[in-house]
Amino acid sequence: MSNTNTIFGWVLFSGIVGLGLTSVSSKYFGADHPSDHGEPGYVIDVADSGGAAAAGPSLAELLATGDAAAGAASFAKCQACHTIDQGGAAGIGPNLFGVVGTTIGHHAPGFAYSSDLAGHGGDWTYENLDHWLTSPRAFAAGTKMSFPGLSDAQERANVILYLRSMGGGPDLPAVEAAPAAEEGAEAPAEGEADAAAEAPAEEAAPAA
């Protein structure tokens, strides 16, 4: 009986030792794979892509290079609701002759503008016209105008130029000058440029 107990004890002891070794080895060899435990194995450094894509031309630049004739073609989309000839009658929307630079929601006398547009405040500046043409409902949520807007920035600028050609408007916004050269790029010291110009050219090395 004692021999049986001894054998059983050794078997049990061997099992405990084996279990312990298995646990230790799994921790050792699994240390490089923490992802097995639900955590990221390692961090991948990704180079910054530079953020959002560079902005396109400014409104001033688009107006400076725009085409009022192209704007007249785009305005055909608006003629179902608007007239633009001087003294023209209002239709579903107000007559737009001379609208550029006037008070928002008060340009056409007697026209029933929505309260949101009439109470918006400000004038039809080039910036406000651009915002309006992008999305009338984003500009004045309660507007009666159902037109969804023009997504193309150059097309909006062309339409604005056409509106300006029909009755005038303020001067176009100035295009900002390109930034000056980086500081630190110093000009050559006085006399250095002359010395460099006067220095004789080196003689060509004789051919081998």
NULUMGU-849610 format. One record per residue: residue in one letter; x, y, z of N, C-alpha, C in turn. Coordinates in steps of 0.001 Angstrom, whole numbers, plus 500000, padded with zeros to 6 digits. Layout:
NULUMGU-849610
+------+--------+--------+--------+--------+---------+--------+--------+--------+--------+
: rest :  neast : nnorth :    nup : caeast : canorth :   caup :  ceast : cnorth :    cup :
+------+--------+--------+--------+--------+---------+--------+--------+--------+--------+
:    a :      X :      Y :      Z :      X :       Y :      Z :      X :      Y :      Z :
...
+------+--------+--------+--------+--------+---------+--------+--------+--------+--------+
//
This chain:
NULUMGU-849610
+------+--------+--------+--------+--------+---------+--------+--------+--------+--------+
: rest :  neast : nnorth :    nup : caeast : canorth :   caup :  ceast : cnorth :    cup :
+------+--------+--------+--------+--------+---------+--------+--------+--------+--------+
:    m : 500839 : 498791 : 500000 : 500000 :  500000 : 500000 : 500859 : 501238 : 500000 :
:    s : 501942 : 501180 : 500783 : 502831 :  502349 : 500847 : 503484 : 502613 : 499512 :
:    n : 503804 : 501496 : 498807 : 504414 :  501674 : 497481 : 503444 : 502350 : 496520 :
:    t : 502189 : 501947 : 496648 : 501171 :  502552 : 495777 : 501043 : 504048 : 496060 :
:    n : 501037 : 504427 : 497338 : 500956 :  505837 : 497714 : 502172 : 506605 : 497215 :
:    t : 503326 : 505942 : 497313 : 504558 :  506614 : 496859 : 504501 : 506876 : 495365 :
:    i : 504071 : 505860 : 494611 : 503986 :  506033 : 493145 : 502984 : 507127 : 492809 :
:    f : 501832 : 507096 : 493480 : 500805 :  508111 : 493215 : 501319 : 509518 : 493538 :
:    g : 502089 : 509614 : 494635 : 502643 :  510917 : 495015 : 503597 : 511455 : 493969 :
:    w : 504451 : 510543 : 493466 : 505397 :  511004 : 492431 : 504678 : 511407 : 491148 :
:    v : 503651 : 510675 : 490792 : 502878 :  511040 : 489578 : 502236 : 512405 : 489754 :
:    l : 501663 : 512625 : 490926 : 501024 :  513918 : 491197 : 502040 : 515043 : 491176 :
:    f : 503212 : 514789 : 491794 : 504261 :  515798 : 491824 : 504740 : 516121 : 490414 :
:    s : 504903 : 515084 : 489583 : 505351 :  515296 : 488200 : 504333 : 516128 : 487422 :
:    g : 503058 : 515842 : 487681 : 502016 :  516614 : 486987 : 502052 : 518075 : 487370 :
:    i : 502255 : 518343 : 488672 : 502311 :  519741 : 489131 : 503513 : 520450 : 488532 :
:    v : 504654 : 519769 : 488510 : 505862 :  520361 : 487927 : 505659 : 520637 : 486448 :
:    g : 505055 : 519673 : 485738 : 504815 :  519854 : 484302 : 503885 : 521027 : 484042 :
:    l : 502825 : 521146 : 484853 : 501886 :  522260 : 484699 : 502573 : 523589 : 484940 :
:    g : 503446 : 523621 : 485959 : 504171 :  524860 : 486247 : 505091 : 525250 : 485116 :
:    l : 505811 : 524260 : 484553 : 506716 :  524554 : 483436 : 505943 : 525047 : 482211 :
:    t : 504770 : 524445 : 481993 : 503951 :  524880 : 480846 : 503526 : 526331 : 480997 :
:    s : 503125 : 526710 : 482212 : 502691 :  528088 : 482467 : 503825 : 529072 : 482266 :
:    v : 505017 : 528699 : 482823 : 506176 :  529600 : 482696 : 506590 : 529761 : 481254 :
:    s : 506641 : 528647 : 480499 : 507080 :  528719 : 479106 : 506102 : 529498 : 478257 :
:    s : 504777 : 529354 : 478551 : 503787 :  530089 : 477746 : 503924 : 531582 : 477967 :
:    k : 504232 : 531985 : 479207 : 504426 :  533410 : 479467 : 505688 : 533921 : 478816 :
:    y : 506726 : 533097 : 478823 : 508004 :  533524 : 478242 : 507905 : 533665 : 476733 :
:    f : 507365 : 532600 : 476085 : 507315 :  532638 : 474622 : 506151 : 533475 : 474106 :
:    g : 505189 : 533737 : 474951 : 504065 :  534564 : 474508 : 504251 : 536028 : 474807 :
:    a : 505388 : 536404 : 475387 : 505610 :  537805 : 475739 : 505650 : 538688 : 474508 :
:    d : 506099 : 538128 : 473385 : 506190 :  538913 : 472152 : 504873 : 538960 : 471396 :
:    h : 503809 : 538336 : 471938 : 502530 :  538294 : 471232 : 501401 : 538735 : 472140 :
:    p : 501482 : 539954 : 472692 : 500413 :  540411 : 473585 : 499078 : 540531 : 472882 :
:    s : 499074 : 540541 : 471525 : 497811 :  540643 : 470816 : 496924 : 539445 : 471080 :
:    d : 497552 : 538270 : 471518 : 496759 :  537093 : 471835 : 495857 : 537334 : 473026 :
:    h : 496173 : 538389 : 473807 : 495389 :  538693 : 475008 : 494478 : 539888 : 474789 :
:    g : 494247 : 540224 : 473520 : 493323 :  541310 : 473224 : 493970 : 542668 : 473166 :
:    e : 495290 : 542761 : 473279 : 495982 :  544037 : 473233 : 496821 : 544097 : 471972 :
:    p : 497070 : 545297 : 471414 : 497865 :  545398 : 470200 : 499262 : 544857 : 470411 :
:    g : 499727 : 544102 : 469424 : 501048 :  543509 : 469540 : 502141 : 544546 : 469544 :
:    y : 502015 : 545539 : 468675 : 503007 :  546614 : 468627 : 502405 : 547783 : 467881 :
:    v : 502979 : 548930 : 468080 : 502478 :  550151 : 467465 : 503196 : 550386 : 466152 :
:    i : 502434 : 550657 : 465107 : 503022 :  550972 : 463803 : 503057 : 552478 : 463654 :
:    d : 504221 : 553014 : 463490 : 504355 :  554451 : 463272 : 504021 : 554758 : 461828 :
:    v : 503003 : 555612 : 461619 : 502583 :  555998 : 460279 : 502949 : 557451 : 460070 :
:    a : 503611 : 557723 : 458974 : 504003 :  559105 : 458689 : 502768 : 559957 : 458519 :
:    d : 502804 : 561170 : 459054 : 501697 :  562114 : 458923 : 501522 : 562482 : 457466 :
:    s : 500293 : 562353 : 456962 : 500035 :  562645 : 455552 : 499936 : 564130 : 455271 :
:    g : 500068 : 564945 : 456333 : 500019 :  566380 : 456099 : 498657 : 566992 : 456354 :
:    g : 497722 : 566197 : 456912 : 496414 :  566736 : 457240 : 495524 : 566792 : 456013 :
:    a : 494564 : 567695 : 456051 : 493603 :  567809 : 454966 : 494279 : 568294 : 453691 :
:    a : 493635 : 567981 : 452596 : 494177 :  568407 : 451307 : 494259 : 569926 : 451258 :
:    a : 495215 : 570394 : 450536 : 495413 :  571836 : 450434 : 494155 : 572501 : 449882 :
:    a : 493827 : 573665 : 450443 : 492645 :  574385 : 449996 : 492829 : 574855 : 448568 :
:    g : 491713 : 574981 : 447863 : 491763 :  575446 : 446485 : 491949 : 576947 : 446419 :
:    p : 491814 : 577515 : 445226 : 491963 :  578966 : 445068 : 490951 : 579725 : 445921 :
:    s : 491336 : 580903 : 446352 : 490430 :  581735 : 447147 : 489325 : 582292 : 446251 :
:    l : 488272 : 582815 : 446878 : 487188 :  583426 : 446123 : 487713 : 584595 : 445292 :
:    a : 488622 : 585371 : 445854 : 489187 :  586496 : 445112 : 489894 : 586012 : 443848 :
:    e : 490631 : 584906 : 443962 : 491337 :  584363 : 442795 : 490353 : 583831 : 441763 :
:    l : 489297 : 583165 : 442229 : 488295 :  582624 : 441313 : 487563 : 583745 : 440577 :
:    l : 487291 : 584827 : 441285 : 486629 :  585967 : 440635 : 487568 : 586648 : 439636 :
:    a : 488857 : 586727 : 439991 : 489817 :  587386 : 439112 : 490003 : 586621 : 437809 :
:    t : 489861 : 585309 : 437850 : 490074 :  584487 : 436657 : 488766 : 583964 : 436079 :
:    g : 487632 : 584395 : 436637 : 486339 :  583872 : 436216 : 485856 : 584441 : 434900 :
:    d : 484679 : 583989 : 434475 : 484129 :  584335 : 433164 : 482638 : 584624 : 433320 :
:    a : 482274 : 585891 : 433151 : 480874 :  586278 : 433296 : 480000 : 585615 : 432236 :
:    a : 480558 : 585379 : 431043 : 479781 :  584721 : 429989 : 479438 : 583286 : 430391 :
:    a : 480397 : 582608 : 431009 : 480113 :  581263 : 431514 : 479078 : 581331 : 432629 :
:    g : 479132 : 582398 : 433431 : 478143 :  582584 : 434477 : 476751 : 582797 : 433915 :
:    a : 476660 : 583483 : 432762 : 475357 :  583684 : 432112 : 474761 : 582348 : 431684 :
:    a : 475626 : 581445 : 431205 : 475139 :  580113 : 430808 : 474637 : 579351 : 432025 :
:    s : 475356 : 579450 : 433146 : 474919 :  578774 : 434373 : 473637 : 579393 : 434920 :
:    f : 473469 : 580694 : 434706 : 472286 :  581382 : 435227 : 471009 : 580866 : 434563 :
:    a : 471145 : 580167 : 433451 : 469969 :  579586 : 432805 : 469213 : 578669 : 433765 :
:    k : 469941 : 578085 : 434741 : 469298 :  577227 : 435735 : 468369 : 578036 : 436648 :
:    c : 468591 : 579340 : 436710 : 467862 :  580188 : 437655 : 466672 : 580895 : 437003 :
:    q : 466603 : 580856 : 435666 : 465619 :  581670 : 434970 : 464192 : 581169 : 435120 :
:    a : 464008 : 579970 : 435622 : 462649 :  579503 : 435889 : 462015 : 580304 : 437019 :
:    c : 462853 : 580898 : 437882 : 462337 :  581632 : 439044 : 462695 : 583117 : 439035 :
:    h : 463789 : 583479 : 438351 : 464299 :  584847 : 438443 : 464418 : 585510 : 437072 :
:    t : 464109 : 586794 : 437047 : 464475 :  587642 : 435916 : 465677 : 588466 : 436348 :
:    i : 466424 : 588988 : 435377 : 467608 :  589771 : 435731 : 467732 : 591022 : 434872 :
:    d : 466772 : 591247 : 433983 : 466798 :  592472 : 433184 : 466339 : 593651 : 434038 :
:    q : 466835 : 594834 : 433712 : 466501 :  596029 : 434498 : 465002 : 596305 : 434412 :
:    g : 464390 : 596438 : 435559 : 462955 :  596696 : 435610 : 462102 : 595469 : 435404 :
:    g : 462722 : 594301 : 435329 : 461958 :  593074 : 435109 : 461078 : 592741 : 436298 :
:    a : 459967 : 592090 : 435999 : 459025 :  591735 : 437056 : 459555 : 590538 : 437845 :
:    a : 459144 : 590495 : 439088 : 459511 :  589346 : 439914 : 458720 : 588131 : 439474 :
:    g : 459327 : 586985 : 439605 : 458620 :  585746 : 439315 : 458417 : 584994 : 440610 :
:    i : 458715 : 583707 : 440607 : 458680 :  582953 : 441862 : 459715 : 583531 : 442818 :
:    g : 460831 : 583987 : 442261 : 461861 :  584674 : 443030 : 461954 : 586128 : 442583 :
:    p : 462699 : 586946 : 443317 : 462797 :  588367 : 442975 : 463639 : 588607 : 441725 :
:    n : 463411 : 589767 : 441091 : 464284 :  590211 : 440013 : 465671 : 590477 : 440609 :
:    l : 466725 : 590110 : 439875 : 468074 :  590173 : 440427 : 468950 : 591241 : 439787 :
:    f : 468379 : 592142 : 439022 : 469197 :  593187 : 438418 : 469761 : 594088 : 439515 :
:    g : 471081 : 594272 : 439505 : 471725 :  595152 : 440479 : 471727 : 594625 : 441894 :
:    v : 471618 : 593300 : 442089 : 471506 :  592751 : 443438 : 472823 : 592790 : 444199 :
:    v : 473947 : 592751 : 443501 : 475250 :  592643 : 444172 : 475507 : 593890 : 445016 :
:    g : 475791 : 593688 : 446278 : 476091 :  594789 : 447189 : 474890 : 595350 : 447922 :
:    t : 473667 : 594895 : 447606 : 472471 :  595425 : 448265 : 472196 : 594670 : 449570 :
:    t : 471217 : 595150 : 450327 : 470873 :  594531 : 451608 : 470203 : 593179 : 451384 :
:    i : 470640 : 592186 : 452107 : 470086 :  590836 : 451964 : 468604 : 590832 : 452341 :
:    g : 467779 : 590277 : 451444 : 466354 :  590129 : 451727 : 465544 : 591396 : 451569 :
:    h : 466122 : 592431 : 450956 : 465384 :  593698 : 450798 : 465663 : 594337 : 449440 :
:    h : 466184 : 593583 : 448499 : 466591 :  594166 : 447218 : 465403 : 594553 : 446348 :
:    a : 464456 : 593648 : 446203 : 463324 :  593893 : 445299 : 462131 : 594407 : 446098 :
:    p : 461767 : 595686 : 445932 : 460642 :  596252 : 446693 : 459354 : 595475 : 446421 :
:    g : 458657 : 595176 : 447482 : 457361 :  594516 : 447349 : 457431 : 593002 : 447270 :
:    f : 458638 : 592433 : 447128 : 458711 :  590978 : 447053 : 458621 : 590398 : 448463 :
:    a : 457892 : 589291 : 448602 : 457678 :  588677 : 449919 : 458821 : 587701 : 450224 :
:    y : 459912 : 588247 : 450732 : 461042 :  587394 : 451126 : 460664 : 586579 : 452359 :
:    s : 461313 : 585447 : 452543 : 461109 :  584668 : 453765 : 461633 : 585465 : 454956 :
:    s : 461074 : 585209 : 456112 : 461506 :  585937 : 457299 : 462966 : 585634 : 457627 :
:    d : 463421 : 584413 : 457350 : 464809 :  584062 : 457634 : 465763 : 584875 : 456775 :
:    l : 465414 : 585065 : 455511 : 466293 :  585830 : 454624 : 466179 : 587319 : 454904 :
:    a : 464955 : 587807 : 455096 : 464763 :  589228 : 455364 : 465409 : 589630 : 456689 :
:    g : 465474 : 588702 : 457639 : 466066 :  589016 : 458934 : 467510 : 588586 : 459061 :
:    h : 468110 : 588171 : 457966 : 469488 :  587667 : 458038 : 470466 : 588770 : 458407 :
:    g : 470270 : 589948 : 457832 : 471195 :  591056 : 458073 : 472374 : 591022 : 457126 :
:    g : 473028 : 592181 : 456972 : 474194 :  592264 : 456115 : 473827 : 592511 : 454657 :
:    d : 474827 : 592575 : 453834 : 474651 :  592853 : 452416 : 475053 : 591648 : 451582 :
:    w : 474675 : 591713 : 450314 : 475082 :  590675 : 449366 : 476510 : 590942 : 448916 :
:    t : 477432 : 590705 : 449823 : 478855 :  590792 : 449487 : 479211 : 589589 : 448612 :
:    y : 480400 : 589608 : 448058 : 480830 :  588474 : 447236 : 480908 : 587201 : 448078 :
:    e : 481348 : 587345 : 449320 : 481436 :  586172 : 450195 : 480040 : 585632 : 450520 :
:    n : 479093 : 586522 : 450822 : 477741 :  586067 : 451126 : 477065 : 585448 : 449904 :
:    l : 477299 : 586027 : 448744 : 476747 :  585434 : 447530 : 477314 : 584038 : 447291 :
:    d : 478603 : 583871 : 447565 : 479231 :  582564 : 447393 : 478628 : 581554 : 448364 :
:    h : 478410 : 581959 : 449613 : 477807 :  581058 : 450598 : 476366 : 580712 : 450196 :
:    w : 475634 : 581708 : 449738 : 474243 :  581503 : 449318 : 474165 : 580540 : 448140 :
:    l : 475001 : 580742 : 447152 : 474969 :  579884 : 445970 : 475474 : 578472 : 446268 :
:    t : 476304 : 578326 : 447314 : 476749 :  576990 : 447717 : 475586 : 576183 : 448254 :
:    s : 474786 : 576789 : 449126 : 473610 :  576112 : 449695 : 472676 : 577156 : 450284 :
:    p : 471628 : 577529 : 449555 : 470700 :  578535 : 450087 : 470128 : 578168 : 451456 :
:    r : 469811 : 576890 : 451680 : 469206 :  576503 : 452958 : 470216 : 576527 : 454100 :
:    a : 471484 : 576321 : 453787 : 472499 :  576441 : 454834 : 472700 : 577910 : 455193 :
:    f : 472505 : 578801 : 454239 : 472662 :  580238 : 454476 : 471466 : 580793 : 455246 :
:    a : 470260 : 580391 : 454853 : 469023 :  580838 : 455518 : 468069 : 579649 : 455524 :
:    a : 467972 : 578978 : 456659 : 467252 :  577699 : 456733 : 465810 : 577801 : 456271 :
:    g : 465158 : 578936 : 456511 : 463745 :  579067 : 456172 : 463482 : 579662 : 454808 :
:    t : 464497 : 579711 : 453942 : 464301 :  580314 : 452632 : 463251 : 579547 : 451823 :
:    k : 462531 : 580278 : 450963 : 461549 :  579643 : 450090 : 462221 : 579036 : 448864 :
:    m : 463480 : 579350 : 448676 : 464188 :  578889 : 447486 : 464546 : 577416 : 447640 :
:    s : 464102 : 576615 : 446674 : 464336 :  575171 : 446754 : 465590 : 574740 : 446008 :
:    f : 466284 : 575666 : 445353 : 467481 :  575321 : 444586 : 468541 : 574768 : 445531 :
:    p : 469132 : 573600 : 445230 : 470077 :  572981 : 446171 : 471431 : 573672 : 446239 :
:    g : 471793 : 574431 : 445232 : 473078 :  575121 : 445251 : 474022 : 574602 : 444185 :
:    l : 475149 : 575286 : 444056 : 476183 :  574939 : 443082 : 477410 : 574446 : 443843 :
:    s : 477832 : 573226 : 443577 : 478962 :  572657 : 444312 : 480310 : 573116 : 443777 :
:    d : 480364 : 573544 : 442514 : 481632 :  573932 : 441908 : 481952 : 575394 : 442215 :
:    a : 483095 : 575628 : 442850 : 483465 :  576978 : 443292 : 483653 : 577926 : 442108 :
:    q : 484249 : 577435 : 441018 : 484469 :  578314 : 439869 : 483143 : 578682 : 439201 :
:    e : 482207 : 577747 : 439161 : 480895 :  578058 : 438586 : 480191 : 579128 : 439415 :
:    r : 480300 : 579029 : 440742 : 479692 :  580058 : 441591 : 480314 : 581422 : 441321 :
:    a : 481636 : 581447 : 441189 : 482315 :  582711 : 440912 : 481865 : 583281 : 439572 :
:    n : 481691 : 582416 : 438577 : 481236 :  582880 : 437265 : 479836 : 583485 : 437347 :
:    v : 478946 : 582850 : 438110 : 477588 :  583377 : 438267 : 477625 : 584725 : 438974 :
:    i : 478467 : 584848 : 439985 : 478589 :  586121 : 440707 : 479076 : 587215 : 439753 :
:    l : 480037 : 586893 : 438906 : 480521 :  587869 : 437926 : 479412 : 588266 : 436959 :
:    y : 478579 : 587314 : 436579 : 477460 :  587640 : 435690 : 476468 : 588555 : 436402 :
:    l : 476149 : 588250 : 437664 : 475248 :  589124 : 438420 : 475819 : 590529 : 438520 :
:    r : 477127 : 590626 : 438736 : 477774 :  591934 : 438836 : 477716 : 592681 : 437510 :
:    s : 477793 : 591937 : 436406 : 477743 :  592590 : 435090 : 476353 : 593142 : 434781 :
:    m : 475344 : 592659 : 435519 : 473968 :  593117 : 435322 : 473584 : 594069 : 436447 :
:    g : 474078 : 595272 : 436358 : 473724 :  596285 : 437351 : 474860 : 596730 : 438231 :
:    g : 476047 : 596165 : 438038 : 477214 :  596621 : 438785 : 477295 : 596057 : 440180 :
:    g : 478262 : 596564 : 440926 : 478492 :  596097 : 442285 : 479806 : 596639 : 442795 :
:    p : 480163 : 596334 : 444025 : 481430 :  596809 : 444609 : 482633 : 596269 : 443826 :
:    d : 483781 : 596876 : 444089 : 485020 :  596390 : 443485 : 485251 : 594937 : 443893 :
:    l : 485846 : 594196 : 442988 : 486161 :  592806 : 443302 : 487220 : 592753 : 444399 :
:    p : 487184 : 591744 : 445240 : 488196 :  591636 : 446299 : 489582 : 591460 : 445703 :
:    a : 490561 : 592057 : 446371 : 491937 :  591973 : 445883 : 492503 : 590590 : 446142 :
:    v : 493291 : 590121 : 445202 : 493972 :  588843 : 445353 : 495218 : 589072 : 446194 :
:    e : 495373 : 588284 : 447239 : 496537 :  588448 : 448108 : 497807 : 588080 : 447370 :
:    a : 498850 : 588864 : 447625 : 500134 :  588607 : 446981 : 500734 : 587323 : 447532 :
:    a : 501553 : 586689 : 446720 : 502243 :  585472 : 447151 : 503170 : 585808 : 448306 :
:    p : 503357 : 584891 : 449263 : 504237 :  585176 : 450403 : 505657 : 585447 : 449955 :
:    a : 506329 : 586331 : 450683 : 507710 :  586688 : 450348 : 508623 : 585494 : 450568 :
:    a : 509831 : 585577 : 450001 : 510807 :  584494 : 450152 : 511119 : 584295 : 451630 :
:    e : 511493 : 583082 : 451985 : 511767 :  582761 : 453379 : 512900 : 583612 : 453922 :
:    e : 512712 : 584027 : 455189 : 513773 :  584772 : 455839 : 514968 : 583859 : 456078 :
:    g : 516126 : 584420 : 455996 : 517327 :  583622 : 456209 : 518075 : 583406 : 454908 :
:    a : 517359 : 583558 : 453776 : 518051 :  583442 : 452495 : 518657 : 584807 : 452198 :
:    e : 519803 : 585068 : 452789 : 520403 :  586393 : 452720 : 520978 : 586661 : 451333 :
:    a : 520845 : 587923 : 450918 : 521429 :  588337 : 449649 : 522939 : 588398 : 449809 :
:    p : 523685 : 588190 : 448741 : 525145 :  588260 : 448859 : 525599 : 589630 : 449332 :
:    a : 526647 : 589636 : 450137 : 527155 :  590902 : 450664 : 527576 : 591808 : 449519 :
:    e : 527474 : 593117 : 449787 : 527816 :  594102 : 448758 : 529266 : 593904 : 448323 :
:    g : 529482 : 593803 : 447062 : 530813 :  593610 : 446520 : 531086 : 592169 : 446157 :
:    e : 530406 : 591225 : 446829 : 530651 :  589823 : 446530 : 530164 : 589473 : 445137 :
:    a : 528974 : 590010 : 444783 : 528435 :  589706 : 443471 : 529340 : 590254 : 442385 :
:    d : 529852 : 591490 : 442589 : 530738 :  592080 : 441590 : 532017 : 591269 : 441476 :
:    a : 532555 : 590828 : 442628 : 533793 :  590068 : 442612 : 533601 : 588758 : 441870 :
:    a : 532424 : 588146 : 442095 : 532163 :  586884 : 441417 : 532040 : 587078 : 439921 :
:    a : 531455 : 588211 : 439528 : 531278 :  588479 : 438090 : 532609 : 588766 : 437428 :
:    e : 533537 : 589430 : 438172 : 534809 :  589822 : 437578 : 535808 : 588669 : 437589 :
:    a : 535593 : 587647 : 438396 : 536556 :  586549 : 438485 : 536639 : 585834 : 437143 :
:    p : 537889 : 585571 : 436633 : 538009 :  584893 : 435329 : 537542 : 583449 : 435432 :
:    a : 536959 : 582970 : 434374 : 536524 :  581576 : 434344 : 537727 : 580654 : 434391 :
:    e : 537564 : 579511 : 435069 : 538669 :  578582 : 435164 : 538964 : 577957 : 433822 :
:    e : 540264 : 577736 : 433561 : 540638 :  577110 : 432308 : 540194 : 575650 : 432317 :
:    a : 539751 : 575208 : 431193 : 539327 :  573815 : 431103 : 540519 : 572899 : 431295 :
:    a : 540333 : 571810 : 431976 : 541402 :  570853 : 432196 : 541755 : 570177 : 430877 :
:    p : 543034 : 569923 : 430630 : 543412 :  569254 : 429370 : 542827 : 567873 : 429303 :
:    a : 542484 : 567495 : 428114 : 541903 :  566162 : 427914 : 542927 : 565092 : 428253 :
:    a : 542492 : 563998 : 428804 : 543404 :  562921 : 429168 : 544000 : 562303 : 427913 :
+------+--------+--------+--------+--------+---------+--------+--------+--------+--------+
//
